Amino acid sequence: MPEPTLLLTRPEPAARRFLAELEIRAGRHLEAVIAPLMRIDEMTPPRPARSPAALILTSERGAWGAARMGYTGLPAWCVGPRTAQAARLAGLDPRPGGGTAETLLAAILKAPDEGPLLHLRGDHQRGDLADRLRAAGRGCDEAVVYAQTARPLSEAGRDLLSGRAPVVAPVFSPRSAALLAACGPIAAPLALVAISAAAARPLSKLGPPVTLAARPDADAMIDATLEAHATFGCRDPMRGGGA
């Protein structure tokens, strides 16, 4: 069986960065098709009426939204290390959130109540952080600072999935997983890698078993994707066709 081709469906800047990280870790060039299934449109909403004591950031784009809205110097609860790095670059004071929405929620609730919180997020979200914080007695507002607009799979992506060469597709969110699942039926032998169980769920209709990253972060996704890429020929990959 020929070496697999990577199908990278993240928005293009993130997909190119992930491919570069994969190639650095692998120490060689990897064949890949970049076919984003979403476009990111930045938004700058008006500030909420009440000033936040701290921000909640569940993505790097939330940190960039904070910068556009003029929030600097504030504490920022960050879901993971990359979000924390972006927050620091945006002039915020990052606080660790543990890597998932659940650990982030627990960390915020364990900390003293310093005043109103503001969750800067995309137009599609999961976890309902603000609602759950309000239910727990914490003041929390929300502002949408970017839109995630679905895009059709590119011609190169369609050709890859309709061919006979093996494909490894890493997926980073439930929404991107649902968009990929909607691209079926898929003829190519397919190996799927998901950042979390929630991201894996929509992929079940495609047929192949899904490899879960050991942790919901980029480093673990690099490891899981390279392992799937290296071992693809050592197992019997299933074909798509259920979507």
C-alpha positions as CSV (number, residue, x, y, z in Angstrom):
1,M,0.0,0.0,0.0
2,P,1.4,3.5,-0.8
3,E,2.2,6.0,1.9
4,P,-0.9,7.8,3.1
5,T,-1.8,11.4,2.2
6,L,-2.8,13.7,5.0
7,L,-6.2,15.5,4.5
8,L,-6.0,18.7,6.6
9,T,-9.4,20.4,6.9
10,R,-8.7,23.1,9.4
11,P,-8.7,26.7,8.3
12,E,-5.7,27.2,6.1
13,P,-3.2,29.0,8.6
14,A,-3.8,26.4,11.3
15,A,-3.6,23.5,8.7
16,R,-0.3,24.8,7.4
17,R,1.1,25.2,10.9
18,F,0.0,21.7,11.9
19,L,1.6,20.3,8.7
20,A,4.9,22.1,9.5
21,E,4.8,20.7,13.0
22,L,4.2,17.2,11.7
23,E,7.1,17.4,9.3
24,I,9.4,18.7,12.0
25,R,8.5,15.9,14.3
26,A,8.7,13.3,11.5
27,G,11.9,14.8,10.1
28,R,10.8,14.6,6.5
29,H,8.3,15.8,4.0
30,L,4.8,14.4,4.2
31,E,2.3,14.4,1.4
32,A,-0.8,16.4,2.3
33,V,-3.8,18.1,0.8
34,I,-5.0,21.2,2.6
35,A,-8.8,21.5,2.1
36,P,-10.3,23.7,4.8
37,L,-13.9,23.0,5.6
38,M,-14.3,26.3,7.5
39,R,-13.5,29.9,7.0
40,I,-12.8,32.1,10.0
41,D,-14.2,35.6,9.9
42,E,-13.0,37.9,12.7
43,M,-15.6,40.1,14.4
44,T,-15.3,43.0,16.8
45,P,-18.5,43.3,18.9
46,P,-19.3,46.2,21.2
47,R,-18.1,45.8,24.7
48,P,-20.6,44.5,27.3
49,A,-22.2,47.1,29.6
50,R,-20.3,45.8,32.6
51,S,-16.6,45.6,32.6
52,P,-15.1,42.2,33.1
53,A,-12.8,41.3,36.0
54,A,-11.4,38.5,33.9
55,L,-11.7,37.0,30.5
56,I,-12.4,33.4,29.5
57,L,-10.6,32.2,26.3
58,T,-11.3,28.8,24.7
59,S,-9.2,29.4,21.6
60,E,-6.3,31.5,20.3
61,R,-8.9,33.5,18.3
62,G,-10.5,34.6,21.5
63,A,-7.3,36.2,22.6
64,W,-7.0,38.0,19.3
65,G,-10.6,39.2,19.7
66,A,-9.7,40.5,23.2
67,A,-6.9,42.6,21.5
68,R,-9.3,44.0,18.9
69,M,-11.8,44.9,21.6
70,G,-9.0,46.7,23.5
71,Y,-8.9,44.4,26.6
72,T,-5.3,44.4,27.9
73,G,-3.8,43.7,31.3
74,L,-6.7,41.6,32.4
75,P,-6.5,38.0,33.8
76,A,-7.5,35.5,31.2
77,W,-8.6,31.9,31.9
78,C,-7.1,29.9,29.0
79,V,-8.2,26.5,28.0
80,G,-4.8,25.3,26.9
81,P,-1.1,26.4,26.5
82,R,-1.5,27.8,22.9
83,T,-4.4,29.9,24.0
84,A,-2.3,31.1,27.0
85,Q,0.6,32.0,24.7
86,A,-1.8,34.0,22.4
87,A,-3.2,35.7,25.5
88,R,0.2,36.7,26.7
89,L,1.0,38.1,23.3
90,A,-2.2,40.1,23.4
91,G,-1.2,41.7,26.7
92,L,-3.3,39.6,29.0
93,D,-2.3,37.7,32.1
94,P,-3.0,34.0,31.3
95,R,-4.3,31.5,33.9
96,P,-4.2,27.8,33.2
97,G,-7.4,26.0,32.4
98,G,-6.3,22.4,32.2
99,G,-6.8,21.6,28.5
100,T,-10.6,21.0,28.2
101,A,-13.8,23.0,28.8
102,E,-14.5,20.8,31.8
103,T,-11.2,21.4,33.5
104,L,-11.4,25.1,32.7
105,L,-14.9,25.3,34.3
106,A,-13.6,23.5,37.4
107,A,-10.6,25.8,37.7
108,I,-12.8,28.9,37.5
109,L,-15.2,27.7,40.0
110,K,-12.5,26.7,42.4
111,A,-11.0,30.2,42.3
112,P,-12.4,33.1,44.3
113,D,-15.1,35.1,42.7
114,E,-13.4,38.3,41.6
115,G,-16.3,39.8,39.7
116,P,-17.9,39.5,36.2
117,L,-16.3,37.2,33.6
118,L,-16.4,37.6,29.9
119,H,-16.2,34.6,27.5
120,L,-14.8,35.6,24.1
121,R,-15.8,32.8,21.7
122,G,-16.8,31.8,18.2
123,D,-20.3,31.6,16.9
124,H,-20.3,27.8,17.2
125,Q,-19.4,26.5,20.7
126,R,-19.9,23.5,22.9
127,G,-19.7,23.2,26.7
128,D,-22.1,26.2,27.4
129,L,-19.5,27.7,29.8
130,A,-21.2,31.0,30.4
131,D,-24.6,29.3,31.1
132,R,-23.0,26.9,33.5
133,L,-21.0,29.6,35.3
134,R,-24.2,31.6,35.7
135,A,-26.0,28.6,37.0
136,A,-23.2,28.2,39.6
137,G,-23.7,31.8,40.7
138,R,-20.9,33.5,38.8
139,G,-21.5,36.6,36.7
140,C,-20.5,35.8,33.1
141,D,-21.2,37.6,29.8
142,E,-20.4,36.4,26.3
143,A,-19.2,38.1,23.1
144,V,-18.8,36.4,19.7
145,V,-15.4,37.5,18.3
146,Y,-15.2,35.2,15.2
147,A,-17.5,33.3,12.9
148,Q,-16.8,29.8,11.7
149,T,-18.4,29.6,8.2
150,A,-18.6,26.2,6.5
151,R,-16.9,25.8,3.2
152,P,-17.4,23.0,0.6
153,L,-14.6,20.5,0.3
154,S,-12.1,21.6,-2.4
155,E,-11.8,19.7,-5.7
156,A,-8.4,18.4,-4.5
157,G,-10.0,17.1,-1.3
158,R,-12.9,15.5,-3.2
159,D,-10.4,13.8,-5.6
160,L,-8.4,12.5,-2.6
161,L,-11.5,11.0,-0.8
162,S,-12.8,9.4,-4.0
163,G,-9.5,7.8,-4.9
164,R,-7.9,4.5,-3.9
165,A,-4.8,5.9,-2.1
166,P,-4.9,5.8,1.7
167,V,-5.8,9.0,3.6
168,V,-5.2,10.1,7.2
169,A,-7.6,12.8,8.4
170,P,-6.9,14.5,11.8
171,V,-10.0,16.3,13.2
172,F,-9.8,19.1,15.8
173,S,-13.4,19.8,16.7
174,P,-16.9,18.4,16.7
175,R,-18.0,20.9,14.1
176,S,-15.1,20.1,11.7
177,A,-15.8,16.4,12.3
178,A,-19.5,16.9,11.3
179,L,-18.5,18.8,8.2
180,L,-16.0,16.0,7.2
181,A,-18.7,13.3,7.8
182,A,-21.0,15.2,5.5
183,C,-18.5,14.7,2.7
184,G,-19.3,11.0,2.3
185,P,-19.6,8.6,0.7
186,I,-15.8,8.1,0.8
187,A,-14.1,5.5,-1.4
188,A,-10.5,6.0,-0.2
189,P,-9.1,3.8,2.6
190,L,-9.4,6.2,5.6
191,A,-7.8,6.5,9.0
192,L,-9.4,9.1,11.3
193,V,-7.7,10.9,14.2
194,A,-9.7,13.0,16.7
195,I,-8.7,15.4,19.4
196,S,-11.4,14.3,21.7
197,A,-14.4,11.9,22.1
198,A,-16.7,14.7,21.2
199,A,-14.8,15.3,18.0
200,A,-14.8,11.5,17.3
201,R,-18.6,11.1,17.6
202,P,-19.7,12.7,14.3
203,L,-17.1,10.6,12.5
204,S,-18.8,7.3,13.4
205,K,-21.0,7.4,10.3
206,L,-17.9,7.2,8.0
207,G,-17.2,3.6,9.1
208,P,-13.5,3.4,10.1
209,P,-12.6,3.3,13.8
210,V,-11.3,6.6,15.2
211,T,-8.0,7.0,17.0
212,L,-8.2,9.4,19.9
213,A,-5.3,11.7,20.9
214,A,-4.0,10.9,24.3
215,R,-4.8,14.5,25.4
216,P,-6.9,17.2,23.8
217,D,-3.9,19.3,22.6
218,A,-1.8,19.9,19.6
219,D,1.2,17.9,20.7
220,A,-0.9,14.8,21.3
221,M,-2.6,15.3,17.9
222,I,0.8,15.4,16.3
223,D,1.7,12.1,18.0
224,A,-1.6,10.4,17.1
225,T,-1.5,11.6,13.5
226,L,2.0,10.4,12.9
227,E,1.3,7.1,14.6
228,A,-1.8,6.6,12.3
229,H,0.3,7.6,9.3
230,A,3.1,5.2,10.1
231,T,0.9,2.2,11.0
232,F,-1.7,2.6,8.2
233,G,-0.2,-0.1,6.1
234,C,0.1,-2.5,9.1
235,R,-3.6,-2.8,9.6
236,D,-6.7,-3.3,7.4
237,P,-8.2,0.2,7.0
238,M,-11.9,0.2,6.4
239,R,-13.5,2.2,3.6
240,G,-15.9,5.0,4.0
241,G,-19.4,5.2,2.5
242,G,-21.8,5.5,5.4
243,A,-22.4,9.2,5.1
